[in-house]
């Protein structure tokens, strides 16, 4: 690079005008923030809309040895917990439908080396994240990305996030048609669109070419589109089965069918109309209730559909709605080489295992999709650069990232597979067992996320290693299962839709905080995320590998015919499952086994002190811990009632469990509160919510509001979804109660030590 020229000067007209203008504005906003001319709260939203996140740190040391400062700009005073100036952060880079080319891959490799820690992380939304990025570097980074057609705009914040799509779209054997050009068009159309700038929370969109597989996960998205065809006037027409109102997060919602057939001409304008209705009627003040799923739950799908169609009818015409349809053919991918079958060649060692798990036979004869397995979704800059070279050697810009945090090369001639395997081995990317139980999905967790409670990546790495070592001895039904791990309740690791899911929590044992994970069962990955699991038991982190062993071994032993894991769990019942795990819930004393008091991959004592703020006071009554455990058992009874399809009883039992949890806390201050639910709730609000003794790190008193809403607005005839949701909310409320009790205990111990 010529030192006399800035990146803006060097790149010149290679930066698209609209993206260049956005980056210029952000550069100005950074300077104004340094001068304290923009409030931190306002700046936080504007940087998030440019993909710039804050990040969690433990040692205050950057990867390159540069010391992170309390303030990067000493003259700037800290404005609260959201200030960005105290340390480097993370940049999220949007890659619509996960599609990359070799030029883009090479640049990403350069950015990882020059600005980050030399690691590129692929997310569960087909994004790329770079960590340890200084705010001063973000503008140059954004300009260099823009010059190769990539943006960070609206990768975060209250906006339309990266539009995802099945990585097999266009080569899948079971799809209706290739959804790639539609996902590309909708992503481009909504980027920066005026009708997508006033949301109370984010909007996530996904495309799938077929209904029965998992690649698109349509059921867990705000807007989900499944490609379908319909015979109209004797002609086959393309369209979409459109879903709305799905979402995971702390309390997941299954998407609702909006229309069984939305024509391709109506896809963009209808999405715009949905955005306008959400912007107008969606919650703005209470972020905990601001997603589209809550609006639809409140007004009902029929009313929401009426409002959207009414909005659609008055939308001013926009040529972009259909102009992209004229270019559908030009978007078709082309192979680099002729498709030839794999025969008669000597195969390298390890090839057969790799072929069995990492290769998908395309619908086009002689071609295959190769999955490059990336443990924990990470690869180095050097590996990205080498992979770009291999893609140019074997395919033509047909690279995609997956929601399972891998990379796929499409249109590989089958005859080239042995040579490609050898080349991948040379760069350390020939790992097999992709898309199996070994291929564990994980969010960043406590490694970098401020909201992480337990080490999701540490646990995922441990499970991957253990399962990988004995993969060939596992039953085939077990090999095909999915495990997903989140560091907290928010399901960034998609634990709700896994065969076996885990999310991080903590428990106070013998006066010491111990990392735990909730065990989630009942999720279905297939069918675009067909169903969501529920929490079964809180198990110390160090026992989670034993949980996986017990569940899978019992499944193999007692499985009936071709019974799926979900059907097996449903058949034997939750009581039986819980009894299998009861002994694993126990935690030895620190003297017996200190490893239980450390997180996976961390030699330090476990703590969650840097997650949030709060003042603690009040007398500690040990009985509260037992009462909280009793409340948790009652929440489990609600699950049993749900399985028995007694939805009303399940709903009411979940409410009773929340009241019991609130009572357990109140009794630490007011022993004779009694059993009246209204009085307990009022005392809980006064003593714990108003005083901020009870708060969660995500949205202050969000979990407490679950209790208040069920008390103030009870449902007389709850549906299955209502009962399921109430159990989810109950579990989160009780987790908040456990956390609150831990804080009170810690404060009491500190006070006792100070006066001793």
LUMLUMTI-7231 format. One record per residue (C-alpha): residue in one letter; y, z, x. Coordinates in steps of 0.2 Angstrom, whole numbers, padded with zeros to 4 digits, always signed. Last residue first. Layout:
REM residues N
AYZX ...
//
This chain:
REM residues 756
X-0050+0304-0076 X-0035+0298-0085 X-0036+0280-0079 X-0055+0279-0080 X-0054+0285-0098 X-0041+0272-0102 X-0051+0258-0094 X-0067+0263-0103 X-0058+0263-0120 X-0050+0246-0116 X-0067+0239-0111 X-0075+0245-0127 X-0061+0238-0138 X-0063+0221-0129 X-0082+0221-0132 X-0080+0226-0150 X-0068+0211-0152 X-0080+0199-0144 X-0094+0205-0156 X-0082+0203-0171 X-0078+0185-0166 X-0096+0181-0164 X-0098+0189-0182 X-0085+0177-0189 X-0093+0162-0180 X-0110+0166-0188 X-0102+0168-0205 X-0093+0152-0204 X-0109+0143-0200 X-0117+0152-0214 X-0103+0147-0226 X-0104+0129-0221 X-0123+0128-0225 X-0120+0136-0242 X-0106+0124-0246 X-0116+0109-0240 X-0131+0115-0251 X-0119+0116-0265 X-0110+0132-0271 X-0109+0136-0290 X-0096+0150-0292 X-0087+0147-0276 X-0076+0162-0270 X-0058+0158-0267 X-0050+0175-0262 X-0065+0183-0254 X-0072+0167-0246 X-0055+0163-0240 X-0052+0180-0232 X-0069+0180-0223 X-0066+0163-0216 X-0048+0168-0211 X-0055+0180-0199 X-0063+0166-0189 X-0046+0157-0187 X-0037+0173-0181 X-0030+0166-0165 X-0034+0148-0165 X-0046+0144-0150 X-0047+0160-0140 X-0053+0170-0155 X-0043+0185-0162 X-0048+0203-0168 X-0037+0216-0160 X-0022+0205-0165 X-0013+0219-0173 X-0012+0210-0190 X-0030+0205-0188 X-0038+0221-0183 X-0031+0236-0192 X-0022+0228-0206 X-0034+0214-0209 X-0049+0224-0207 X-0042+0238-0219 X-0039+0224-0232 X-0056+0217-0230 X-0065+0234-0231 X-0055+0238-0247 X-0059+0222-0255 X-0077+0223-0250 X-0079+0241-0257 X-0092+0249-0247 X-0083+0265-0240 X-0069+0266-0227 X-0075+0283-0221 X-0076+0280-0203 X-0059+0273-0201 X-0055+0268-0183 X-0072+0262-0176 X-0077+0261-0194 X-0066+0246-0196 X-0076+0236-0184 X-0093+0239-0192 X-0084+0235-0209 X-0079+0218-0204 X-0096+0214-0199 X-0103+0220-0215 X-0090+0210-0224 X-0096+0195-0215 X-0114+0198-0219 X-0110+0200-0237 X-0101+0183-0237 X-0116+0175-0229 X-0127+0183-0242 X-0116+0176-0256 X-0118+0158-0249 X-0137+0160-0247 X-0139+0167-0264 X-0129+0153-0272 X-0139+0140-0262 X-0156+0146-0267 X-0164+0131-0258 X-0178+0141-0250 X-0171+0135-0233 X-0154+0141-0238 X-0161+0158-0243 X-0169+0159-0226 X-0152+0155-0218 X-0144+0168-0228 X-0157+0180-0221 X-0151+0176-0204 X-0133+0181-0209 X-0141+0198-0214 X-0148+0200-0197 X-0131+0197-0189 X-0124+0210-0200 X-0137+0222-0194 X-0133+0218-0176 X-0115+0221-0180 X-0120+0238-0187 X-0129+0242-0172 X-0114+0238-0161 X-0103+0248-0172 X-0114+0264-0170 X-0107+0265-0152 X-0090+0271-0160 X-0076+0266-0148 X-0059+0274-0153 X-0045+0262-0154 X-0035+0250-0143 X-0035+0233-0136 X-0020+0221-0133 X-0024+0203-0132 X-0024+0187-0121 X-0037+0173-0120 X-0050+0165-0110 X-0047+0172-0092 X-0056+0189-0095 X-0072+0181-0099 X-0083+0189-0086 X-0100+0187-0078 X-0102+0195-0061 X-0101+0182-0047 X-0116+0172-0040 X-0113+0157-0051 X-0124+0143-0054 X-0131+0150-0071 X-0121+0165-0076 X-0123+0182-0069 X-0127+0198-0078 X-0145+0193-0081 X-0147+0191-0062 X-0145+0210-0060 X-0163+0213-0065 X-0169+0231-0066 X-0154+0239-0060 X-0143+0229-0071 X-0153+0235-0086 X-0165+0222-0094 X-0159+0212-0109 X-0169+0209-0124 X-0167+0193-0134 X-0182+0185-0126 X-0193+0198-0135 X-0188+0192-0152 X-0190+0173-0148 X-0206+0170-0157 X-0202+0181-0171 X-0186+0170-0174 X-0197+0155-0176 X-0209+0163-0188 X-0194+0169-0199 X-0186+0152-0198 X-0201+0143-0206 X-0217+0135-0200 X-0213+0119-0210 X-0195+0118-0206 X-0198+0120-0187 X-0212+0106-0188 X-0201+0095-0198 X-0187+0096-0185 X-0200+0093-0171 X-0206+0078-0179 X-0224+0078-0187 X-0235+0063-0181 X-0251+0072-0185 X-0248+0091-0188 X-0240+0100-0173 X-0247+0117-0170 X-0250+0117-0151 X-0237+0104-0146 X-0224+0112-0156 X-0229+0129-0150 X-0227+0123-0132 X-0210+0115-0136 X-0203+0131-0144 X-0209+0143-0131 X-0204+0132-0116 X-0187+0129-0122 X-0184+0148-0126 X-0191+0152-0108 X-0177+0141-0101 X-0164+0151-0112 X-0170+0168-0104 X-0156+0168-0091 X-0143+0164-0103 X-0146+0180-0114 X-0152+0175-0131 X-0142+0175-0147 X-0153+0169-0161 X-0155+0156-0174 X-0139+0146-0175 X-0139+0132-0188 X-0143+0113-0185 X-0134+0098-0192 X-0142+0083-0201 X-0142+0064-0199 X-0133+0062-0183 X-0133+0043-0184 X-0150+0043-0192 X-0158+0051-0176 X-0151+0066-0168 X-0157+0078-0181 X-0152+0096-0180 X-0163+0110-0187 X-0162+0122-0172 X-0147+0130-0163 X-0150+0144-0151 X-0134+0154-0147 X-0131+0156-0129 X-0128+0172-0119 X-0118+0178-0104 X-0119+0197-0102 X-0104+0209-0102 X-0108+0226-0096 X-0107+0243-0105 X-0126+0243-0107 X-0126+0226-0115 X-0109+0218-0121 X-0113+0201-0128 X-0106+0184-0123 X-0106+0167-0131 X-0111+0149-0126 X-0118+0136-0137 X-0136+0129-0137 X-0145+0115-0145 X-0163+0110-0148 X-0167+0094-0157 X-0149+0091-0155 X-0136+0087-0168 X-0127+0104-0169 X-0126+0105-0150 X-0114+0091-0148 X-0109+0095-0130 X-0091+0096-0137 X-0098+0107-0150 X-0083+0119-0152 X-0093+0136-0152 X-0092+0138-0133 X-0100+0131-0117 X-0109+0117-0126 X-0127+0112-0123 X-0138+0098-0129 X-0156+0096-0128 X-0165+0080-0135 X-0183+0077-0138 X-0193+0061-0132 X-0203+0070-0119 X-0208+0083-0132 X-0217+0070-0142 X-0225+0062-0127 X-0233+0079-0122 X-0226+0086-0106 X-0236+0085-0089 X-0226+0070-0083 X-0210+0079-0085 X-0215+0094-0075 X-0202+0094-0061 X-0189+0086-0073 X-0191+0100-0086 X-0186+0113-0073 X-0172+0103-0065 X-0164+0097-0081 X-0165+0115-0088 X-0156+0122-0073 X-0143+0108-0073 X-0140+0111-0092 X-0138+0129-0089 X-0125+0127-0076 X-0116+0114-0085 X-0115+0125-0101 X-0109+0139-0091 X-0104+0152-0104 X-0087+0156-0113 X-0078+0139-0110 X-0061+0138-0119 X-0051+0135-0103 X-0063+0121-0098 X-0065+0117-0080 X-0082+0124-0074 X-0083+0136-0089 X-0090+0123-0100 X-0089+0105-0094 X-0098+0098-0110 X-0117+0096-0108 X-0130+0083-0112 X-0148+0086-0105 X-0157+0070-0100 X-0174+0079-0096 X-0178+0079-0115 X-0178+0060-0113 X-0164+0047-0114 X-0165+0044-0095 X-0181+0051-0088 X-0179+0041-0071 X-0166+0043-0057 X-0162+0027-0048 X-0144+0031-0044 X-0145+0038-0026 X-0135+0023-0019 X-0151+0015-0010 X-0161+0019-0025 X-0150+0009-0036 X-0153-0006-0024 X-0172-0004-0025 X-0171-0003-0044 X-0160-0018-0045 X-0173-0028-0034 X-0187-0023-0046 X-0177-0027-0061 X-0171-0044-0056 X-0185-0054-0065 X-0181-0045-0081 X-0163-0053-0080 X-0151-0039-0083 X-0140-0043-0098 X-0133-0026-0100 X-0130-0012-0087 X-0129+0005-0095 X-0120+0020-0089 X-0124+0038-0094 X-0115+0052-0102 X-0126+0053-0118 X-0112+0046-0128 X-0115+0030-0117 X-0105+0020-0104 X-0105+0002-0104 X-0106-0012-0092 X-0107-0031-0096 X-0094-0038-0084 X-0106-0052-0078 X-0123-0045-0073 X-0134-0044-0057 X-0123-0045-0042 X-0106-0041-0050 X-0115-0026-0058 X-0122-0021-0041 X-0104-0021-0033 X-0097-0010-0047 X-0112+0002-0045 X-0107+0003-0026 X-0089+0008-0031 X-0095+0020-0044 X-0107+0028-0032 X-0093+0029-0019 X-0082+0037-0032 X-0095+0050-0035 X-0105+0051-0051 X-0106+0064-0065 X-0112+0064-0083 X-0122+0080-0081 X-0136+0070-0072 X-0131+0052-0072 X-0145+0040-0077 X-0141+0022-0075 X-0149+0014-0091 X-0154-0004-0088 X-0153-0015-0103 X-0165-0030-0102 X-0166-0049-0103 X-0180-0062-0104 X-0179-0065-0123 X-0163-0059-0131 X-0166-0045-0143 X-0165-0034-0127 X-0179-0024-0120 X-0173-0007-0116 X-0177+0000-0098 X-0173+0018-0092 X-0188+0028-0098 X-0204+0017-0095 X-0196+0006-0081 X-0190+0021-0071 X-0208+0029-0071 X-0215+0012-0067 X-0202+0009-0053 X-0206+0025-0043 X-0213+0016-0028 X-0207-0003-0028 X-0216-0016-0038 X-0225-0031-0031 X-0221-0047-0041 X-0232-0056-0053 X-0222-0055-0068 X-0205-0049-0075 X-0199-0062-0087 X-0184-0073-0084 X-0167-0073-0092 X-0155-0085-0083 X-0142-0076-0073 X-0124-0070-0075 X-0127-0067-0094 X-0113-0070-0106 X-0105-0058-0118 X-0098-0064-0135 X-0079-0060-0137 X-0075-0079-0139 X-0085-0080-0155 X-0076-0066-0163 X-0059-0075-0160 X-0054-0080-0177 X-0058-0062-0183 X-0045-0055-0172 X-0031-0062-0183 X-0038-0052-0198 X-0028-0035-0199 X-0017-0041-0185 X-0007-0052-0198 X+0000-0036-0206 X+0004-0036-0224 X+0015-0021-0231 X+0003-0008-0238 X+0005-0005-0257 X-0013-0008-0262 X-0020+0001-0248 X-0011+0017-0253 X-0019+0017-0270 X-0036+0013-0262 X-0033+0029-0251 X-0028+0040-0265 X-0042+0035-0276 X-0055+0037-0262 X-0048+0055-0258 X-0049+0059-0276 X-0067+0054-0277 X-0071+0062-0260 X-0065+0079-0266 X-0048+0087-0264 X-0052+0102-0253 X-0068+0096-0244 X-0059+0079-0241 X-0044+0088-0233 X-0055+0099-0223 X-0065+0084-0216 X-0048+0076-0211 X-0045+0090-0198 X-0031+0102-0201 X-0040+0118-0206 X-0040+0127-0190 X-0024+0119-0185 X-0015+0129-0199 X+0003+0122-0200 X+0000+0103-0202 X-0014+0102-0215 X-0018+0084-0221 X-0008+0077-0236 X+0004+0064-0229 X-0004+0061-0212 X-0021+0060-0220 X-0016+0048-0233 X-0007+0037-0220 X-0022+0037-0209 X-0034+0032-0223 X-0022+0018-0227 X-0023+0012-0209 X-0042+0012-0209 X-0042+0002-0225 X-0030-0011-0217 X-0041-0012-0202 X-0058-0014-0211 X-0053-0025-0225 X-0056-0042-0218 X-0073-0036-0211 X-0078-0032-0229 X-0080-0014-0234 X-0097-0011-0242 X-0105+0005-0247 X-0088+0013-0248 X-0082+0031-0244 X-0099+0039-0240 X-0096+0057-0235 X-0097+0063-0217 X-0107+0079-0214 X-0096+0093-0210 X-0098+0105-0194 X-0090+0122-0192 X-0085+0126-0174 X-0082+0108-0170 X-0093+0095-0178 X-0085+0082-0189 X-0087+0070-0204 X-0074+0067-0216 X-0076+0048-0219 X-0090+0035-0220 X-0089+0016-0222 X-0104+0005-0224 X-0097-0010-0216 X-0095-0028-0218 X-0102-0045-0214 X-0105-0059-0227 X-0120-0069-0230 X-0116-0083-0241 X-0123-0087-0259 X-0108-0081-0268 X-0109-0065-0258 X-0125-0059-0250 X-0121-0043-0241 X-0122-0038-0222 X-0121-0021-0215 X-0113-0013-0199 X-0111+0005-0200 X-0093+0012-0199 X-0088+0030-0196 X-0071+0038-0199 X-0068+0057-0196 X-0085+0057-0186 X-0101+0067-0187 X-0111+0056-0198 X-0107+0040-0188 X-0117+0046-0173 X-0116+0028-0165 X-0132+0027-0155 X-0143+0038-0166 X-0154+0026-0174 X-0158+0024-0193 X-0142+0016-0200 X-0139+0001-0189 X-0125-0008-0179 X-0115+0008-0176 X-0096+0011-0175 X-0087+0028-0172 X-0070+0035-0175 X-0062+0052-0171 X-0046+0058-0178 X-0036+0072-0170 X-0026+0086-0179 X-0011+0088-0190 X-0008+0069-0189 X+0009+0062-0188 X+0007+0048-0176 X-0006+0036-0184 X+0005+0027-0196 X+0017+0022-0182 X+0002+0013-0173 X+0002+0019-0155 X-0016+0013-0153 X-0022+0010-0170 X-0023-0009-0169 X-0031-0009-0151 X-0045+0003-0156 X-0048-0006-0172 X-0049-0023-0163 X-0061-0016-0150 X-0072-0007-0163 X-0073-0023-0173 X-0077-0034-0157 X-0091-0023-0152 X-0100-0021-0169 X-0113-0034-0165 X-0123-0038-0181 X-0136-0030-0192 X-0143-0021-0178 X-0162-0018-0175 X-0166-0026-0159 X-0150-0022-0150 X-0141-0034-0139 X-0124-0036-0147 X-0121-0017-0149 X-0133-0008-0136 X-0119+0004-0131 X-0116+0009-0149 X-0098+0012-0152 X-0084+0024-0149 X-0066+0023-0153 X-0057+0035-0141 X-0046+0047-0150 X-0034+0043-0164 X-0020+0056-0162 X-0016+0074-0163 X-0018+0077-0144 X-0030+0069-0132 X-0035+0051-0126 X-0019+0046-0136 X-0013+0035-0121 X-0024+0036-0106 X-0024+0017-0104 X-0035+0004-0096 X-0031-0015-0094 X-0032-0017-0076 X-0013-0015-0073 X-0013+0000-0085 X-0024+0010-0074 X-0013+0008-0059 X+0002+0013-0070 X-0007+0028-0077 X-0012+0035-0059 X+0006+0032-0053 X+0012+0043-0068 X-0001+0056-0067 X+0002+0061-0048 X+0016+0073-0051 X+0006+0082-0064 X-0007+0086-0051 X-0025+0080-0055 X-0039+0093-0052 X-0051+0084-0064 X-0054+0065-0068 X-0062+0062-0085 X-0069+0046-0091 X-0072+0042-0109 X-0087+0036-0118 X-0085+0050-0131 X-0099+0062-0124 X-0089+0062-0108 X-0092+0053-0091 X-0086+0062-0076 X-0079+0054-0061 X-0080+0065-0045 X-0071+0062-0029 X-0061+0078-0031 X-0046+0070-0039 X-0030+0060-0034 X-0035+0048-0020 X-0054+0047-0021 X-0056+0048-0040 X-0042+0035-0041 X-0051+0023-0029 X-0067+0024-0039 X-0058+0021-0055 X-0050+0006-0047 X-0067-0001-0042 X-0074+0002-0060 X-0060-0007-0068 X-0063-0022-0057 X-0081-0022-0060 X-0079-0022-0079 X-0080-0008-0092 X-0084-0005-0110 X-0087+0012-0117 X-0083+0007-0135 X-0065+0009-0130 X-0063+0017-0113 X-0049+0030-0114 X-0046+0040-0098 X-0044+0059-0099 X-0034+0067-0085 X-0037+0085-0080 X-0026+0098-0073 X-0018+0104-0057 X-0011+0122-0057 X+0004+0133-0062 X+0015+0119-0069 X+0006+0116-0085 X+0012+0130-0096 X+0002+0133-0111 X+0000+0152-0108 X+0019+0155-0109 X+0035+0148-0104 X+0034+0151-0085 X+0051+0150-0077 X+0055+0134-0067 X+0064+0137-0051 X+0048+0138-0041 X+0042+0121-0047 X+0023+0120-0044 X+0023+0137-0052 X+0010+0151-0049 X+0004+0139-0035 X-0011+0130-0031 X-0015+0130-0013 X-0019+0112-0005 X-0036+0113+0002 X-0042+0096-0004 X-0052+0102-0018 X-0038+0113-0024 X-0038+0132-0022 X-0033+0145-0035 X-0051+0152-0035 X-0056+0152-0053 X-0047+0138-0062 X-0047+0132-0080 X-0038+0115-0084 X-0023+0109-0093 X-0024+0092-0101 X-0016+0075-0098 X-0022+0061-0109 X-0005+0054-0113 X-0005+0061-0130 X-0009+0078-0122 X+0007+0076-0111 X+0018+0074-0127 X+0010+0088-0136 X+0012+0100-0121 X+0030+0094-0119 X+0035+0100-0136 X+0027+0117-0133 X+0035+0118-0116 X+0052+0115-0122 X+0061+0100-0115 X+0077+0102-0104 X+0069+0115-0093 X+0074+0104-0078 X+0056+0102-0073 X+0053+0097-0091 X+0066+0084-0090 X+0058+0076-0075 X+0041+0076-0084 X+0049+0068-0099 X+0057+0054-0089 X+0040+0050-0081 X+0032+0050-0099 X+0045+0037-0105 X+0042+0026-0090 X+0023+0027-0095 X+0026+0022-0113 X+0037+0007-0107 X+0023+0001-0095 X+0010+0002-0109 X+0021-0009-0120 X+0025-0021-0107 X+0008-0023-0100 X+0007-0018-0081 X+0003-0034-0071 X+0021-0038-0072 X+0026-0027-0058 X+0011-0019-0049 X+0020-0017-0033 X+0036-0011-0040 X+0028+0002-0052 X+0017+0008-0038 X+0032+0012-0028 X+0037+0000-0013 X+0043+0005+0004 X+0026+0013+0008 X+0018-0004+0006 X+0000+0000+0000 
//
